[in-house]
Amino acid sequence: MKRLLPFFILILFCNPLDASAAESPERIVSLSLCSDELLLRLADRDRIASLSYLSADPDFSAISDELGGIHLNRGRAEEVVLLNPDLVLSSQFSASSALNLLQQLGYSISTLGFPTSLQETYAQIRELGLQLEEEERAERLINEMQDQVEAIRLELDARNNLSAVFYSNNGFSFGRHTLRDSFLQSLGINNVAADYGIVSFGKLPLEVLIEAKPDFLLVDASSLHQNRLAHPLLNHPVLQAYFGEENIIVLPDKYFQCAGPSLLNAYRLLIDAIGKEQ
């Protein structure tokens, strides 16, 4: 109980702004990696009170080199109260205890979902742009993403009937209703895992993979360097016999963790790798 007293005393001196009284949020705190990226893209820096500490980790974040002195938080309610925000952003299942407490204290909370398609991604960007009163900036971001995706799709038009599969070392893959499947569909590339019947995330038998023999195996960068017991499959002699280095493309997981502009990095890596393979 003694450990909680300073926090409750702090609350007495902090008055959360009534969201209904504010024309637009001017002190915004983000508590999750996914809301970090969208906030950084849609709001001026002087409106960003804090981002999640995960945004500074290059292993997880696509914006780690763009923070420029922005205050970072660890998702604790007492940190947020000190920042006195008029809007707190997060993602589903992130900092849930802190969010519940902050909501009880009267802070305005907005929680992002996890889009499973490009269209859902654009809709989420548009929705957040509306909340931040940055509709024009949101539309520009969406148009930029759409233009780049279309340009890469046109580059692949000369290569008909391409197939690929996201494959992890433990044999799991991504099927229908996932952002990775939407990524492949947007480029006209057939997803072997979806053909097999996987919905969301599931195990793809090695035998099925060999029989389908997709043009490309898409793997996370770390997968190629891990020798832990749970990660031996990509070194399987059968896979090595069927798939050469030119058929394995590294697309880091961090570009798919959050449905946002960082997804464009995966598109660029894919077209660069396929261009080299031609």
C-alpha positions in Angstrom: 0.0 0.0 0.0 2.9 2.4 0.8 4.2 2.0 -2.7 0.9 3.2 -4.2 0.6 6.3 -2.0 2.9 8.5 -4.1 0.9 7.6 -7.2 -2.4 8.5 -5.6 -1.0 11.7 -4.3 0.2 12.6 -7.8 -3.3 12.0 -9.2 -4.6 14.7 -6.8 -2.4 17.3 -8.5 -3.1 16.2 -12.1 -6.3 17.0 -13.8 -6.9 15.0 -17.0 -8.3 17.2 -19.7 -11.9 16.6 -20.6 -11.6 15.3 -24.2 -15.0 16.8 -25.1 -13.7 20.3 -24.1 -10.6 20.1 -26.4 -10.9 21.0 -30.1 -8.1 18.7 -30.9 -5.5 16.7 -28.9 -2.3 18.7 -28.5 -0.4 16.5 -26.0 -0.5 12.9 -27.2 1.1 9.9 -25.6 1.6 6.6 -27.4 2.1 3.4 -25.4 2.6 0.8 -28.2 4.9 0.3 -31.1 2.1 0.4 -33.7 0.6 3.6 -32.4 4.1 5.1 -32.2 4.7 4.8 -35.9 1.3 6.2 -37.0 1.5 9.1 -34.5 5.0 10.0 -35.7 3.7 10.1 -39.3 0.5 11.9 -38.7 1.2 14.5 -36.0 3.7 17.4 -35.7 6.4 16.6 -33.2 5.4 19.4 -30.8 2.1 17.5 -30.3 3.9 14.2 -29.3 4.4 14.1 -25.6 5.9 10.6 -25.6 6.3 7.4 -27.5 6.9 3.8 -26.4 10.4 2.8 -25.5 10.1 0.0 -28.0 10.2 2.5 -30.8 13.9 3.1 -30.1 14.8 -0.6 -30.5 15.9 -1.3 -34.2 15.2 -5.0 -33.7 11.5 -4.2 -33.4 11.0 -0.7 -34.7 11.1 0.7 -38.2 11.4 4.3 -36.8 14.2 3.9 -34.3 16.4 6.4 -36.2 13.7 9.1 -36.4 12.9 9.8 -32.8 15.1 12.9 -32.5 14.9 13.3 -28.7 11.2 12.5 -28.3 10.5 11.4 -24.7 10.0 7.6 -24.4 7.8 5.8 -21.9 7.5 2.3 -20.5 3.7 2.1 -20.5 3.2 2.9 -16.8 0.2 4.9 -15.7 2.2 7.0 -13.4 4.4 8.1 -16.3 1.4 9.1 -18.4 -0.2 11.1 -15.6 3.0 13.2 -15.2 2.9 14.0 -19.0 -0.7 15.3 -18.6 -1.9 14.1 -22.1 -5.2 14.9 -23.7 -5.1 11.7 -25.7 -3.4 8.3 -25.0 -2.9 5.9 -27.9 -2.2 2.2 -27.7 -2.9 -1.1 -29.4 -5.0 -4.1 -28.4 -3.3 -6.1 -25.6 -0.7 -3.4 -25.0 -0.3 -1.8 -21.6 -3.8 -3.0 -20.7 -3.5 -2.4 -16.9 -2.3 1.1 -17.4 -5.0 1.9 -20.0 -7.7 0.6 -17.7 -6.5 2.8 -14.8 -6.0 5.9 -17.0 -9.5 5.5 -18.4 -10.9 5.3 -14.9 -9.1 8.5 -14.1 -10.8 10.3 -17.0 -8.1 10.3 -19.7 -9.1 10.0 -23.3 -8.0 6.6 -24.7 -7.8 5.4 -28.3 -6.9 1.8 -29.0 -5.7 0.6 -32.4 -6.6 -2.8 -33.8 -4.5 -5.1 -35.8 -5.5 -4.8 -39.5 -5.3 -8.0 -41.6 -5.4 -6.4 -45.0 -4.2 -3.3 -46.8 -7.7 -1.9 -46.9 -8.0 -2.3 -43.1 -4.6 -0.6 -42.8 -5.8 2.4 -44.9 -9.0 2.6 -42.9 -7.1 2.7 -39.6 -4.8 5.5 -40.8 -7.8 7.4 -42.0 -9.6 6.9 -38.6 -6.6 8.1 -36.6 -6.1 11.0 -38.9 -9.7 12.0 -38.1 -9.1 11.7 -34.4 -5.9 13.9 -34.7 -7.6 16.3 -37.0 -5.0 15.5 -39.6 -7.3 14.1 -42.3 -5.2 15.6 -45.2 -2.0 14.2 -43.9 -3.6 10.8 -43.5 -4.9 10.8 -47.0 -1.4 11.8 -48.3 0.1 8.9 -46.4 -2.5 6.5 -47.8 -2.0 7.7 -51.4 1.8 7.4 -51.0 1.4 3.8 -49.8 -1.0 3.0 -52.6 1.2 4.5 -55.3 4.3 2.6 -54.2 2.4 -0.7 -53.9 1.0 -0.2 -57.4 4.4 0.7 -58.8 5.9 -2.4 -57.4 3.0 -4.5 -58.7 3.6 -3.2 -62.2 7.3 -4.1 -62.0 6.2 -7.7 -61.2 3.7 -7.9 -64.1 6.4 -9.4 -66.4 6.7 -12.3 -64.0 3.5 -14.4 -64.2 2.3 -17.0 -61.8 4.7 -16.3 -59.0 4.2 -18.1 -55.7 5.7 -17.6 -52.3 5.2 -18.5 -48.7 6.2 -17.0 -45.4 8.0 -19.7 -43.5 9.5 -19.7 -40.1 12.1 -22.1 -38.7 9.5 -24.0 -36.7 7.4 -24.6 -39.8 4.7 -22.1 -39.2 3.3 -19.9 -42.0 0.6 -17.2 -42.6 -2.6 -18.0 -44.5 -5.8 -16.2 -45.3 -6.9 -13.2 -43.3 -3.4 -12.0 -42.4 -1.5 -8.9 -43.4 1.2 -11.1 -45.0 -1.4 -12.7 -47.3 -2.8 -9.3 -48.3 0.8 -8.2 -49.0 1.3 -11.1 -51.4 -2.2 -10.7 -53.0 -1.5 -7.0 -53.6 1.4 -8.0 -55.9 -0.4 -10.9 -57.6 1.8 -13.5 -55.9 0.1 -16.7 -54.9 0.3 -17.7 -51.2 1.0 -21.4 -50.8 -0.1 -21.4 -47.2 -3.5 -19.9 -48.1 -3.9 -22.6 -50.8 -3.2 -25.3 -48.3 -6.1 -23.9 -46.2 -4.3 -22.1 -43.4 -6.4 -19.3 -42.0 -4.4 -16.8 -39.9 -1.4 -18.6 -38.5 -0.7 -22.4 -38.7 1.9 -25.1 -39.4 2.7 -25.9 -43.0 4.1 -29.4 -43.4 7.4 -29.7 -45.0 6.0 -32.2 -47.5 3.4 -29.7 -48.7 6.0 -27.1 -49.1 8.2 -29.3 -51.2 5.3 -30.4 -53.3 4.2 -26.9 -54.0 7.7 -25.6 -54.4 7.0 -21.9 -54.3 9.3 -19.5 -56.2 10.3 -17.8 -53.0 10.6 -18.6 -49.3 10.1 -15.4 -47.2 11.8 -15.5 -43.9 12.6 -13.2 -41.0 16.2 -11.9 -40.9 16.9 -13.5 -37.5 15.8 -16.9 -38.7 18.9 -17.3 -40.7 21.2 -16.9 -37.7 19.5 -18.8 -34.9 20.6 -22.3 -33.9 18.3 -22.8 -31.0 16.5 -26.1 -30.8 13.2 -24.6 -32.0 14.8 -23.1 -35.1 16.5 -25.8 -37.1 14.1 -26.3 -40.0 15.5 -23.8 -42.5 18.7 -25.8 -42.4 16.9 -29.0 -43.2 18.8 -30.8 -46.1 15.6 -31.3 -48.0 14.9 -27.5 -48.0 18.5 -26.8 -49.0 18.1 -29.2 -51.9 15.0 -27.6 -53.2 15.6 -23.9 -52.4 18.8 -22.1 -53.3 19.9 -18.8 -51.8 18.3 -16.9 -54.7 14.9 -18.4 -53.7 15.1 -17.2 -50.0 14.1 -13.6 -49.4 14.6 -12.0 -46.0 11.6 -9.8 -45.0 12.0 -8.8 -41.3 9.0 -9.5 -39.1 9.2 -5.9 -37.8 7.7 -4.6 -41.1 4.6 -6.8 -40.5 4.1 -6.3 -36.8 2.3 -3.0 -37.3 0.1 -2.2 -40.3 1.5 1.1 -41.4 4.0 2.8 -43.6 6.8 0.6 -42.5 5.2 -2.1 -44.6 6.5 -0.3 -47.7 10.0 -1.5 -46.6 8.9 -5.1 -47.1 7.7 -4.2 -50.6 11.0 -2.6 -51.5 13.1 -5.5 -50.2 10.9 -8.0 -52.1 11.2 -6.2 -55.5 15.0 -5.6 -55.0 15.5 -9.3 -54.2 13.3 -10.5 -57.2 15.1 -8.0 -59.5 18.5 -9.5 -58.5 17.2 -13.0 -59.0 16.0 -12.2 -62.6 
